[in-house]
Amino acid sequence: MINEESVREKLKKVNYPGFSRDIVSFGLIKRITVSGNDVLVLVSLATRDPAVPRAIHQGIEEALATLEGVGRVEIDFDLKDPPEPVAGNPAAAQTSIPGVKKVIAVASGKGGVGKSTVAVNLAIALSRTGAKVGICDCDLYGPSIALMLGATDQQPMATEHNEIIPIEAHGLKAISMGFLLSEDSPVIVRGPLATRYTQQFLRQCLWGELDYLILDLPPGTGDIQLTIVQTVSISGSVIVTTPQEVALIDARKAVAMFQKVHVPITGLVENMAWFECEHGTKYPIFGEGGGTAEAERLGVPVLVQIPIDIATRDRADRGEPIATLDPSTNPISAVFSVLAEKVMAAVG
Ligand code: ADP
């Protein structure tokens, strides 16, 4: 027999385009009406991308075709524009994450400057002080935290209420937005949609009690980044840059973004500041003093400078971050300890 329940069961097999989650659990089904063998489904969607309702329409049609004896199927959409970021009105929207004392955002103007490396090692250095620390990889398009923590074989679990239980690695609780996506079609999750799910995602995680939650923001200063920093109450932000001008131009934009929404800027991290050869000569591969000069211009401190270091890269690739080494014997680990102390001092 066809009834609301049997229709709903079928709809649970339809995933949101680009996600491994279905349209029922996303709460998009507004109404199911069954009369005789005919079915009417009303879907509520907030998107500007016409491909999304098209894909969902087709998915529903295919799913309901497998209902035995089904008659006419009508699918209606209640389409809304996604909410605009509330620029200039941050106080209205910034809320805390349950159980989390301090949220620290790690950002960069451009990709590849070592933002995730800094985020992971900062998290580990903070947890070495005895603090409870979590890290959230907010980068939908290039999540790398799971790899850097050596946790690619772990999958986060969800509770029956759809709360996400973070994985644990190196004493950190960690979650990656990459886990939400199906492997083949991440590109569809764009703009407003990505923004909406990033917000939802952060609050759906069961962090438990955390002293610090590190947000590894996606590179750049687009809508997703802006929405996160506008809607989550952030105690401090660390902006990672390399010393050359092309990176600094974008770091400036990141600073401007945080200033715009009144998020405190803890300071800049100048990564890949030099390379020291085995004879002790330092080569400023990406130029010298760029980060320091820029920080002065912007009126924000340089928290630490990190050299180009082969072990740092190698250990990131192997899922054994450099900060897991004893800071009294490893100079880079020691730099991350200094960074952790400065961040703790700044956010209280
Ligand atoms: P982003 O998050 O800014 O895209 P990543 O943290 O993923 O950048 O770093 C990009 C690459 O550079 C990674 O392979 C990483 O291991 C490497 N890397 C980052 N910082 C350093 C460093 N100080 N020395 C050597 N390699 C580094």
Boltz pocket constraint, residues with backbone or C-beta under 6 A from the ligand:
constraints:
  - pocket:
      binder: B
      contacts: [[A, 108], [A, 110], [A, 111], [A, 112], [A, 113], [A, 114], [A, 115], [A, 116], [A, 117], [A, 118], [A, 144], [A, 219], [A, 271], [A, 272], [A, 306], [A, 307], [A, 308], [A, 309], [A, 310], [A, 312], [A, 313], [A, 314], [A, 316], [A, 317]]
      max_distance: 6.0
